[in-house]
């Protein structure tokens, strides 16, 4: 292995890549560091920068025992640059150069597309921090507040990971891109983030849980594809990022599960059997299941747009070049070149949704999206098992992939969650049944009152099964006072 497993904390920037011996890159990152801290203090968690938070920090990239826990103020968190161990003899897994040794430097002919992919990935990381910066003030418990802040600092570290690649491998262009990553802001009128879902507001905790369930899962799929890259530093960076992202999806899926569990318990205690008795359920101070379904519809559809158009020349070029593979490319049994292969793609033809054979190379985005949908079913199963165990007659479902789309084959089409194509007039009559309304948003917002007493939880959410780092129920995950 060409890299140490343990992390060097002797420099300002923790790393396991021998950064102290790479003076050019170290100096470039040290110049970037103050701007990053300014961004964090301005755009990171609002009102909590001086609070001690029980966070985990990576001390190795070994799968077992890779992190330590302790109290730290977020601006003092040891963000660092961590790559998974180098695999001896690794080869390019796909495309025209499949089977050849991976690159340790950027091939000149692939420089532009690699830089673009790294910048797009890097842009999503600070965006989510910006979207979530006000949520701490309405945290339903110290447990949830700490989880939010853990997600935030790790997204910050993932920004560092992409900036390292830009600074080390792309010269002046990379340095300029690194500065732009701090200049853009989520939802900014003149300098928005690059992808639509990362300019949406995250106004409440249910939105946060849905975001980490669905949008972070999109991030997982993208990282899995980039982890297959023939550019080995990018692959190794993404492989370790996946280790941290798993926690983010856990926060989301179990967060929604706990909301559902509390709603079902409140219904049972009140003798309410009809999940569509929305007024009656809301009077209990919990979130009704149909509203949870609407939030699921919204965040799932926004996340689908992140995969881009179903048919994409750019995706085909990246695959052919060996820059970006398919989801778990190394486990797929084919020639990994797809020259004459086809893939069935859902398309809207003459107002009908049909499956059409398309060249597999062009349909890589569609395939990755389909893999994503299958992966999302795991979270849906968790939620429905909870509803079933609580004895409530209701099921959360994923909407049709054509529902509420702003990018790709179904953009502008009026398609219901069940996949029925409607006219504009028909859609206008039923859309409020499928997507959160202002009244829904106002009700959820009315529940967002802080609950910061150790061991206590807001009325609308259940406690978790176990604490973080095996801590007891009344552990003070964030020291609010002092």
C-alpha positions as CSV (number, residue, x, y, z in Angstrom):
1,X,0.0,0.0,0.0
2,X,1.3,3.4,-0.9
3,X,-0.5,5.4,1.8
4,X,-0.5,5.2,5.6
5,X,-3.8,4.1,7.2
6,X,-3.3,6.4,10.2
7,X,-3.9,10.1,10.0
8,X,-1.1,12.6,10.5
9,X,-2.2,15.4,12.9
10,X,1.1,17.2,13.0
11,X,0.1,19.8,10.3
12,X,-2.8,22.3,10.3
13,X,-4.5,20.0,7.9
14,X,-4.8,16.4,9.1
15,X,-4.1,13.9,6.3
16,X,-2.8,10.4,5.4
17,X,-1.2,11.4,2.1
18,X,2.2,12.8,3.3
19,X,1.1,16.4,2.9
20,X,4.0,17.8,4.9
21,X,6.3,16.5,2.2
22,X,4.3,18.1,-0.6
23,X,5.1,21.7,0.2
24,X,3.5,23.2,-2.9
25,X,0.1,21.7,-2.2
26,X,0.4,22.2,1.5
27,X,1.0,25.9,1.0
28,X,-1.9,26.2,-1.5
29,X,-4.3,24.5,1.0
30,X,-3.0,26.7,3.9
31,X,-3.8,29.8,1.8
32,X,-7.3,28.4,1.1
33,X,-7.9,27.5,4.8
34,X,-8.7,31.0,6.1
35,X,-11.3,31.5,3.4
36,X,-12.9,28.2,4.3
37,X,-13.1,29.1,8.0
38,X,-14.7,32.4,7.0
39,X,-17.2,30.5,5.0
40,X,-17.9,28.1,7.8
41,X,-18.4,30.8,10.4
42,X,-20.6,32.8,8.0
43,X,-22.6,29.9,6.4
44,X,-22.2,27.0,8.8
45,X,-24.6,26.2,11.7
46,X,-26.1,29.5,12.8
47,X,-25.7,30.3,16.5
48,X,-23.7,27.2,17.6
49,X,-20.2,27.9,16.6
50,X,-19.0,28.3,20.2
51,X,-20.8,25.2,21.6
52,X,-19.1,22.0,22.5
53,X,-20.5,19.2,20.3
54,X,-19.8,15.5,20.8
55,X,-18.4,14.7,17.4
56,X,-16.5,11.9,15.8
57,X,-13.2,12.6,14.0
58,X,-11.4,10.3,11.7
59,X,-8.1,9.0,13.0
60,X,-7.6,6.3,10.4
61,X,-9.2,5.0,7.2
62,X,-9.3,1.5,8.4
63,X,-12.8,0.1,8.3
64,X,-12.5,-1.0,12.0
65,X,-12.1,1.6,14.7
66,X,-11.5,4.5,12.2
67,X,-12.9,7.3,14.4
68,X,-12.7,8.8,17.9
69,X,-15.4,10.7,19.7
70,X,-15.1,13.8,21.9
71,X,-16.3,17.3,22.5
72,X,-15.1,19.9,20.1
73,X,-16.3,23.4,18.9
74,X,-17.2,23.1,15.2
75,X,-14.8,25.8,13.9
76,X,-12.0,23.8,15.6
77,X,-13.0,20.5,14.1
78,X,-9.9,18.9,12.4
79,X,-11.0,18.8,8.8
80,X,-8.6,16.8,6.8
81,X,-7.7,15.0,3.6
82,X,-8.2,11.3,3.8
83,X,-7.9,8.7,1.1
84,X,-8.6,5.0,1.3
85,X,-5.6,2.8,1.0
86,X,-4.0,2.4,-2.4
87,X,-4.8,-1.0,-4.0
88,X,-1.7,-2.6,-5.5
89,X,-2.2,-3.6,-9.1
90,X,-5.5,-1.8,-9.5
91,X,-6.6,-1.4,-13.2
92,X,-9.1,0.8,-15.0
93,X,-12.4,-1.0,-14.6
94,X,-14.3,0.2,-17.6
95,X,-14.2,1.9,-21.0
96,X,-11.7,1.7,-23.9
97,X,-8.7,1.3,-21.5
98,X,-10.3,-1.3,-19.2
99,X,-7.7,-3.5,-17.7
100,X,-4.8,-1.1,-18.0
101,X,-3.1,0.4,-14.9
102,X,-5.0,3.2,-13.2
103,X,-3.6,6.8,-13.5
104,X,-1.9,8.5,-10.6
105,X,-1.8,11.8,-12.6
106,X,-4.5,13.4,-14.7
107,X,-4.2,12.4,-18.4
108,X,-4.1,15.5,-20.5
109,X,-6.9,14.5,-22.8
110,X,-9.3,13.9,-19.8
111,X,-8.4,17.0,-17.8
112,X,-11.5,19.1,-18.5
113,X,-14.1,16.3,-17.8
114,X,-12.3,15.2,-14.6
115,X,-12.1,18.8,-13.3
116,X,-15.8,19.3,-14.1
117,X,-16.8,16.1,-12.2
118,X,-14.7,17.0,-9.2
119,X,-16.1,20.6,-9.1
120,X,-19.7,19.4,-9.3
121,X,-19.2,16.9,-6.5
122,X,-17.3,19.5,-4.5
123,X,-20.1,22.1,-5.0
124,X,-22.7,19.8,-3.4
125,X,-20.8,19.5,-0.1
126,X,-20.9,23.1,1.2
127,X,-24.3,23.6,-0.4
128,X,-26.0,21.2,2.0
129,X,-24.3,22.9,5.0
130,X,-25.8,26.2,3.8
131,X,-29.2,24.7,3.3
132,X,-29.2,23.3,6.9
133,X,-27.6,26.2,8.7
134,X,-30.6,27.3,10.7
135,X,-32.0,23.9,11.7
136,X,-30.0,23.7,15.0
137,X,-32.3,26.4,16.5
138,X,-35.4,24.1,16.2
139,X,-33.7,20.8,17.0
140,X,-36.1,18.3,18.5
141,X,-33.4,16.9,20.8
142,X,-29.7,17.2,21.6
143,X,-29.3,13.8,19.9
144,X,-30.7,15.2,16.7
145,X,-28.8,18.4,17.0
146,X,-25.6,16.5,17.3
147,X,-26.4,14.3,14.3
148,X,-27.1,17.5,12.2
149,X,-23.7,19.0,13.2
150,X,-21.9,15.7,12.5
151,X,-23.4,15.6,9.0
152,X,-22.4,19.3,8.6
153,X,-18.7,18.9,9.6
154,X,-18.4,15.8,7.4
155,X,-19.8,17.6,4.4
156,X,-17.2,20.2,5.2
157,X,-14.5,17.6,5.1
158,X,-15.8,16.3,1.8
159,X,-15.3,19.8,0.4
160,X,-11.7,19.6,1.6
161,X,-11.3,16.3,-0.2
162,X,-12.4,17.7,-3.5
163,X,-10.4,20.9,-3.0
164,X,-7.3,18.8,-2.4
165,X,-7.7,17.1,-5.8
166,X,-8.2,20.5,-7.5
167,X,-5.2,22.1,-5.8
168,X,-2.8,19.1,-6.4
169,X,-3.7,18.0,-9.9
170,X,-5.2,21.1,-11.8
171,X,-2.8,23.9,-11.1
172,X,-4.1,27.5,-11.5
173,X,-7.5,26.3,-12.8
174,X,-7.9,24.1,-9.7
175,X,-7.0,27.0,-7.4
176,X,-9.6,29.2,-9.1
177,X,-12.2,26.5,-8.9
178,X,-11.5,26.0,-5.2
179,X,-12.2,29.7,-4.6
180,X,-15.4,29.5,-6.5
181,X,-16.6,26.7,-4.3
182,X,-16.6,29.2,-1.4
183,X,-18.1,32.0,-3.5
184,X,-21.3,30.2,-4.6
185,X,-24.1,29.9,-2.1
186,X,-27.2,27.8,-2.0
187,X,-30.2,29.7,-3.3
188,X,-28.2,32.9,-4.1
189,X,-29.8,34.9,-6.8
190,X,-26.5,35.7,-8.6
191,X,-24.2,32.9,-7.5
192,X,-26.3,29.8,-6.8
193,X,-25.0,26.3,-6.4
194,X,-24.6,24.2,-9.6
195,X,-27.4,21.7,-9.1
196,X,-31.0,22.5,-8.5
197,X,-31.7,20.4,-5.5
198,X,-28.9,22.2,-3.6
199,X,-30.6,25.5,-4.1
200,X,-33.9,24.4,-2.4
201,X,-34.7,25.5,1.2
202,X,-34.5,23.0,4.0
203,X,-37.1,24.7,6.3
204,X,-37.8,22.0,8.9
205,X,-36.5,18.8,10.3
206,X,-38.7,16.5,8.3
207,X,-37.2,18.1,5.2
208,X,-33.8,17.5,6.7
209,X,-34.5,13.8,7.3
210,X,-35.9,13.4,3.8
211,X,-32.9,15.2,2.3
212,X,-30.4,12.9,4.1
213,X,-32.5,9.9,3.0
214,X,-32.9,10.8,-0.6
215,X,-30.4,13.4,-1.7
216,X,-27.5,12.0,0.3
217,X,-28.3,8.6,-1.3
218,X,-27.9,10.3,-4.7
219,X,-24.5,11.3,-3.4
220,X,-23.8,7.7,-2.5
221,X,-24.6,6.6,-6.0
222,X,-22.4,9.3,-7.5
223,X,-19.5,8.5,-5.2
224,X,-19.8,4.8,-5.9
225,X,-19.5,5.6,-9.6
226,X,-16.6,7.9,-9.1
227,X,-15.0,5.3,-6.8
228,X,-14.6,3.2,-9.9
229,X,-12.6,5.9,-11.6
230,X,-9.4,5.1,-13.5
231,X,-8.0,8.3,-11.8
232,X,-6.9,6.6,-8.7
233,X,-6.7,9.6,-6.3
234,X,-10.3,10.4,-7.0
235,X,-11.3,6.7,-6.5
236,X,-9.5,6.5,-3.2
237,X,-11.0,9.8,-2.0
238,X,-14.6,8.7,-2.8
239,X,-14.1,5.3,-1.2
240,X,-13.5,6.9,2.1
241,X,-16.2,9.5,1.7
242,X,-18.7,6.6,1.3
243,X,-17.8,5.5,4.8
244,X,-18.9,8.8,6.2
245,X,-21.9,9.2,4.0
246,X,-23.4,5.9,5.3
247,X,-24.0,7.7,8.6
248,X,-25.8,10.6,6.9
249,X,-28.3,8.2,5.3
250,X,-28.8,6.5,8.6
251,X,-29.7,9.8,10.2
252,X,-32.3,10.4,7.5
253,X,-33.9,7.0,7.3
254,X,-34.1,6.5,11.1
255,X,-35.2,10.1,11.5
256,X,-38.3,9.6,9.3
257,X,-38.9,6.3,11.0
258,X,-39.0,7.9,14.4
259,X,-41.4,10.6,13.1
260,X,-43.6,7.8,11.7
261,X,-43.4,5.8,15.0
262,X,-44.4,8.8,17.1
263,X,-47.4,9.6,14.8
264,X,-48.7,6.0,14.9
265,X,-48.3,5.8,18.7
266,X,-50.2,9.1,19.1
267,X,-53.0,7.9,16.8
268,X,-53.3,4.6,18.8
269,X,-53.4,6.5,22.1
270,X,-56.1,8.8,20.8
271,X,-58.1,6.0,19.2
272,X,-57.7,7.3,15.7
273,X,-57.6,4.5,13.1
274,X,-58.0,6.5,9.9
275,X,-54.6,7.9,8.8
276,X,-56.5,10.4,6.6
277,X,-58.1,12.0,9.6
278,X,-55.6,14.8,9.1
279,X,-57.2,17.4,11.3
280,X,-57.6,15.0,14.2
281,X,-54.1,13.7,13.9
282,X,-52.6,17.2,13.7
283,X,-54.4,18.2,16.8
284,X,-52.2,15.6,18.6
285,X,-49.1,17.7,17.7
286,X,-47.7,15.0,15.3
287,X,-47.2,14.9,11.5
288,X,-49.9,12.9,9.7
289,X,-48.7,10.1,7.4
290,X,-50.2,11.7,4.1
291,X,-48.0,14.7,4.7
292,X,-45.0,12.5,5.2
293,X,-45.8,10.8,1.9
294,X,-46.0,14.3,0.2
295,X,-42.6,15.2,1.6
296,X,-41.3,11.8,0.3
297,X,-42.7,12.6,-3.1
298,X,-41.0,16.0,-3.2
299,X,-37.5,15.0,-2.1
300,X,-37.4,11.8,-4.1
301,X,-38.3,13.7,-7.3
302,X,-35.8,16.5,-6.6
303,X,-33.1,13.9,-6.1
304,X,-34.0,12.1,-9.3
305,X,-33.2,15.3,-11.2
306,X,-29.6,15.1,-9.9
307,X,-29.0,12.2,-12.3
308,X,-29.4,14.5,-15.3
309,X,-30.9,13.4,-18.6
310,X,-31.6,9.8,-19.1
311,X,-29.6,9.8,-22.3
312,X,-26.3,11.6,-22.1
313,X,-23.3,11.9,-24.3
314,X,-21.2,13.3,-21.4
315,X,-21.9,10.2,-19.3
316,X,-20.9,7.9,-22.2
317,X,-17.7,9.9,-22.8
318,X,-16.8,9.6,-19.1
319,X,-17.4,5.9,-19.1
320,X,-15.5,5.3,-22.3
321,X,-12.6,7.3,-20.9
322,X,-12.6,5.2,-17.7
323,X,-13.2,8.3,-15.6
324,X,-16.6,7.2,-14.1
325,X,-18.0,3.7,-13.9
326,X,-21.4,2.3,-13.2
327,X,-22.7,1.6,-9.7
328,X,-20.5,-1.2,-8.4
329,X,-18.9,-1.6,-11.8
330,X,-16.4,-4.1,-10.4
331,X,-19.3,-6.5,-9.6
332,X,-21.0,-6.4,-13.0
333,X,-20.3,-9.4,-15.2
334,X,-19.9,-8.1,-18.8
335,X,-17.2,-6.7,-21.0
336,X,-17.3,-3.3,-19.2
337,X,-17.3,-1.5,-22.6
338,X,-20.9,-1.7,-23.7
339,X,-20.1,-1.0,-27.3
340,X,-23.1,-3.0,-28.7
341,X,-25.2,-3.3,-25.6
342,X,-28.6,-1.8,-25.0
343,X,-30.5,-0.8,-21.9
344,X,-34.3,-0.3,-21.5
345,X,-35.1,3.4,-20.7
346,X,-38.5,4.7,-19.7
347,X,-39.5,7.4,-22.2
348,X,-42.6,9.6,-22.8
349,X,-43.8,9.0,-26.3
350,X,-47.1,10.5,-27.6
351,X,-48.3,11.1,-24.0
352,X,-47.6,7.4,-23.2
353,X,-44.8,6.1,-20.9
354,X,-42.9,3.3,-22.7
355,X,-39.8,1.2,-22.2
356,X,-37.5,1.7,-25.1
357,X,-34.2,-0.1,-25.9
358,X,-31.4,2.6,-26.1
359,X,-27.6,2.2,-26.5
360,X,-26.3,1.3,-23.1
361,X,-23.5,3.8,-23.3
362,X,-26.0,6.7,-23.8
363,X,-28.3,5.3,-21.1
364,X,-25.7,5.3,-18.2
365,X,-27.6,8.0,-16.3
366,X,-30.8,6.1,-16.6
367,X,-29.2,3.0,-15.3
368,X,-27.6,4.8,-12.3
369,X,-31.0,6.3,-11.6
370,X,-32.7,2.9,-11.7
371,X,-30.0,1.5,-9.3
372,X,-30.8,4.5,-7.0
373,X,-34.5,3.7,-7.0
374,X,-33.8,0.2,-5.9
375,X,-31.6,1.4,-3.2
376,X,-34.3,3.9,-2.0
377,X,-36.6,0.9,-1.5
378,X,-34.6,-0.1,1.6
379,X,-35.6,3.1,3.4
380,X,-39.2,2.8,2.3
381,X,-39.3,-0.8,3.6
382,X,-38.0,0.3,7.0
383,X,-40.7,2.9,7.3
384,X,-43.5,0.6,6.2
385,X,-42.4,-2.1,8.6
386,X,-42.7,0.5,11.4
387,X,-46.2,1.5,10.3
388,X,-47.2,-2.2,10.0
389,X,-45.9,-3.0,13.5
390,X,-47.9,-0.1,14.9
391,X,-51.0,-1.5,13.4
392,X,-51.9,1.4,11.1
393,X,-53.3,0.8,7.6
394,X,-51.0,2.9,5.5
395,X,-48.1,2.5,3.2
396,X,-45.4,5.0,2.1
397,X,-44.5,4.5,-1.6
398,X,-42.0,5.9,-4.0
399,X,-43.6,8.0,-6.8
400,X,-43.1,7.2,-10.4
401,X,-39.8,8.4,-11.8
402,X,-41.7,10.7,-14.2
403,X,-43.4,12.5,-11.3
404,X,-42.6,16.2,-10.7
405,X,-39.5,16.2,-12.9
406,X,-37.5,19.4,-13.9
407,X,-34.8,17.6,-15.9
408,X,-34.7,14.9,-18.4
409,X,-37.3,12.9,-20.3
410,X,-40.3,13.8,-18.2
411,X,-39.6,17.5,-17.7
412,X,-42.8,19.5,-17.7
413,X,-45.0,16.4,-18.0
414,X,-48.0,16.1,-15.6
415,X,-47.5,12.6,-14.2
416,X,-49.1,11.3,-11.0
417,X,-47.1,9.3,-8.4
418,X,-48.8,6.2,-9.9
419,X,-47.5,7.0,-13.4
420,X,-50.7,8.3,-15.0
421,X,-50.2,11.1,-17.6
422,X,-52.7,14.0,-17.0
423,X,-53.7,17.1,-18.9
424,X,-52.7,20.5,-17.3
425,X,-56.2,21.0,-16.1
426,X,-56.4,17.6,-14.5
427,X,-53.0,18.1,-12.9
428,X,-54.1,21.5,-11.4
429,X,-57.0,19.8,-9.7
430,X,-55.0,17.1,-7.9
431,X,-51.4,18.3,-7.5
432,X,-52.0,19.4,-3.9
433,X,-52.8,15.7,-3.1
434,X,-49.2,14.8,-4.1
435,X,-47.0,17.7,-3.1
436,X,-46.7,19.7,0.2
437,X,-48.9,22.7,0.2
438,X,-48.2,26.0,2.0
439,X,-50.7,24.8,4.7
440,X,-48.7,21.6,5.1
441,X,-45.5,23.5,5.4
442,X,-47.0,26.0,7.9
443,X,-48.3,23.1,10.0
444,X,-44.9,21.3,10.1
445,X,-43.2,24.6,10.8
446,X,-45.5,25.1,13.8
447,X,-44.2,22.0,15.4
448,X,-40.5,23.1,15.0
449,X,-39.9,24.1,18.6
450,X,-36.5,23.4,20.2
451,X,-36.2,20.7,22.8
452,X,-32.8,20.9,24.3
453,X,-33.1,19.2,27.7
454,X,-30.8,16.2,27.8
455,X,-32.8,13.0,27.3
456,X,-35.9,14.8,26.1
457,X,-37.5,14.8,22.7
458,X,-40.1,17.0,20.9
459,X,-43.6,15.6,20.9
460,X,-43.6,14.9,17.2
461,X,-40.6,12.4,17.1
462,X,-39.7,9.3,19.1
463,X,-36.4,8.7,20.8
464,X,-33.8,6.6,19.0
465,X,-33.3,2.9,19.9
466,X,-29.7,3.5,21.0
467,X,-27.5,6.5,21.7
468,X,-24.4,7.7,19.8
469,X,-21.2,5.9,20.8
470,X,-23.3,3.8,23.3
471,X,-24.0,6.8,25.4
472,X,-27.0,6.7,27.9
473,X,-30.3,8.4,27.1
474,X,-29.7,11.6,29.0
475,X,-26.2,12.2,27.6
476,X,-25.5,15.8,26.8
477,X,-24.5,15.6,23.1
478,X,-24.3,19.4,22.8
479,X,-23.4,21.6,25.7
480,X,-25.8,24.5,25.1
481,X,-24.9,26.4,28.3
482,X,-21.4,27.8,28.8
